[in-house]
Amino acid sequence: MREDDRVGMLRAQLLGTERSLARSGVERLWKTGRGVAGLALSALGGRLRGRGEGLAAADVRAVSQLVARLGELKGLAMKAGQILGYIDPTLPEELRGLLSVLQTASPASPFPQVEAVIREAFGARADVLLAGLERQPVSVASIGQVHRARLPEGTDVAVKVRHPGIDEALRSDFRTAGAGSAFASLLVPGAAASVRGFVEEAHTVLLEECDYSLERERQTTFARLFSQDETILIPAIEPDWCSPAVLTTRWISGRSFDSFLGSQSSQGARDRMGVALFSFYVGTLYRHGLFHGDPHPGNYAFRDDGRLVIYDFGCVRSFDPETVLACSALLEAVRTDDARRIREALVALGAEPPGDSESLEMLRTLLRGFFAPLLEHGAHPMHPGPGLEAQELLRDKRFLARLSLPGRFLFLFRLRFGLYAVLARLGAIADWGALESQWAEAARLRVARVSAAGTVQTEL
């Protein structure tokens, strides 16, 4: 069976299944432990057997069963599968393809539970929304699931409904010894066990994703910021049909990431989409002090008119102008290989860089690996991740602990590694370093103008 057929069948199977969420600590402890351990073993086995070869039939069955189990659990377990499905370029293509199913598919919450959430949110008028709601979801993610619906006036909408009990389940996952550290280590390999702030940040961010009122505010902000953009398209919110557990937006469809890759799109189209992704995920930090920290391919779609639709705004972080300036200074210091300015920028970001020469050289290697795609001059394909030396340093827990990185670095790392991997698969070619330097310099000039005018500006 072809890989695309296998992935399609698994996705259809999961979306056609309903499962109530496991909430109790004991049940999730057993299932999550078994699932994460199985995932690690499957990934290791894939690396050993899959280099240049397809997965054996037994491996395919085992991974498919594991994907179904992670999808049933939702929470940390499913998030882990989503991340491995796109962030690790060393995994065999077949394994990544199967794991990528978790970006948009898993067993759905039973429809009576979905209906109950909607009725609790909207009371007697819930019948209006339910009358036009399709029973089977179009996608099921780790926090909620999306149903297509039609409002009485004929507007097609996407109704995202939070899985009942998911916040409780996530808290249970983080109470499980080591689960939070294991999850954070997927974002910054090997680091989280030594950097407690990373685990706390992951805990905060994932629980925020359960609050659809907060996501509504964030999506509204991004929609305003990109309202005049010719490439980025953000679905409008339908405020009358939103609550902390339900988020309703205009229905805007597009090709999935894998569909776009398989569509024989031109190099020019790939380049434009790559620059659009890079601008949205990285440029927004410099322009507005905001960044969307979840670049996995299930969060956007590619339209035939050349625009990119961004769907999910659960994982968004904001930074004040001083922090944005420090990020800008760090980028330029690494690009010019200026050790003194690197240290100053890290201190401004709240880190504690080491003072001895050996550790400083290790830090230099780590940062040059982290920013590697931006150090090349001219247009070039994106590298899928940090270099080998930088990867080894990321696994050096003692070195990372000495840096005392603030927890907010967790999703900056995730953004970089995830976006690099996506752009590498996309095959987009651009002068990435010049683009980011341009945004960083513009941010410095804006802050300088604001400071000179003696005004306070919270949004760049």
C-alpha positions, 0 to 999 in steps of 0.5 A: 500500500502506498504511503499516502493511502496508508496515511489517508486511511489512518486519518479517516479511521481516527476521525470516524471514531469517538472516544471519551477523554480519559481524565483520572490521574491513574488512567492517564498515568498508565496510558501516557507512560505507555504511549510516550515510551512506545513513541520513543521506541518506535522513533528509535527503531525507525532511525535504526531501520529506516535510513534509506528504506521503508518501514517494515509492515510490523513497524507500520502497524505498531506506529499506527496503533501508537498514533491511535493511542496518542490521539485517544489520550489528547493532552501531552501525549498527542502534542508529543506525537504532533511535534515529532511528526514535523520537527525531527528531520532524522525520522523516516518519511513514513514514520513522520507521515503517520505521526503527522496524522495527529496534526488534524486527526484523532478519535473525536469526543462523542457528539452528545458531549459536543452538543452538551458543551454547545448547550452549556455555552449558549443556552436556549439559542444553541439550537440555532447553531446545532441545526446547521452543525455537521455531526462528524468533525473535519479535524480533531486536535489535542485540545478541541475539534472542529465541526463545519456549520452553516448559520441561518443567514447562510454563512459557513463557519468553523465551530471549534469545541473544546474536549470536555475535561481536557484542562483537567487531563492536562493538569493530570499529565503535568502532575505525572512525574517526568511527563512535563519534562519529557514534553518540554525536552521534545521542544528543546532536546534534553534541556527541560529536565535541567531548566525548570522554567521550561516545564512551567512555561509549557504548563502555562501555555498548554492550559492557556490553549484550553481558554477559547476566550483568550484565543478569540482575543489573540485571533482578533488581534492578528486579524487586525494586524494582517487585515491589509496583508496580500498573502496572509489570511486569518478567518474572521471571528463570529463573536455571537457564537464564542465562549470559553469552550467554543470558538466560531470563525468564518469557514476558509478552506485550503490545501493541507501542507502535504497536499501542497507538497504533492501538487507539483507547485512551482519553485516560485510558489514554494518560495512565496509560501516559505517567505510568507510563513517566515514573515508570519512566524518570525517577522511578527515578533519584530513588527508587533512584539508577538509570535505564534509559537506553534508552526506545525503544518496542521495550523495553516492551509494553502489556497489556490489564489496564492494566499496562506490561511492561518487557523490556530491562535492558542499558542501565542506569546508577547514580548515588550519592546526591550525584549524584542530589541534584545532579540534583535541585538542577539541576532546581529551579534551572532551574525557578526560573531561578536562575543561581547555583544552576544553576552550583553544581549543574553543578559538583556534577555534574562539569561546568565551566560558563563564567564569562562572561555570554554563555556563561552565557546560552547555558547558560541557554537550553540547560537551559531547552530541555532541561527545557522540558516541566517548566517548564510548570504544570498538565497538558499534552501532552509536547513532542517535544524541546528548543526550536529555540534549545536545538537550535542550541546542541546543535549548537554543538560549541565551546560544548559542549566548553567545558562539559566535560560528563562522559561519563555525561551522554550517556545522561541526554540520551538518556533525556530526548530519547527519552522526550520523543519517545515521550510526545509520540507517545503523546499523554499529558497530565500535570503532568510538572514537578510529578511530577518535582519531587515525586520530586526533593524526596522524594530530598532528604528521604531523603538528609537523613534518612540524613545526620542518622542518620549512616548510609551508604546506597548505594541511595536 
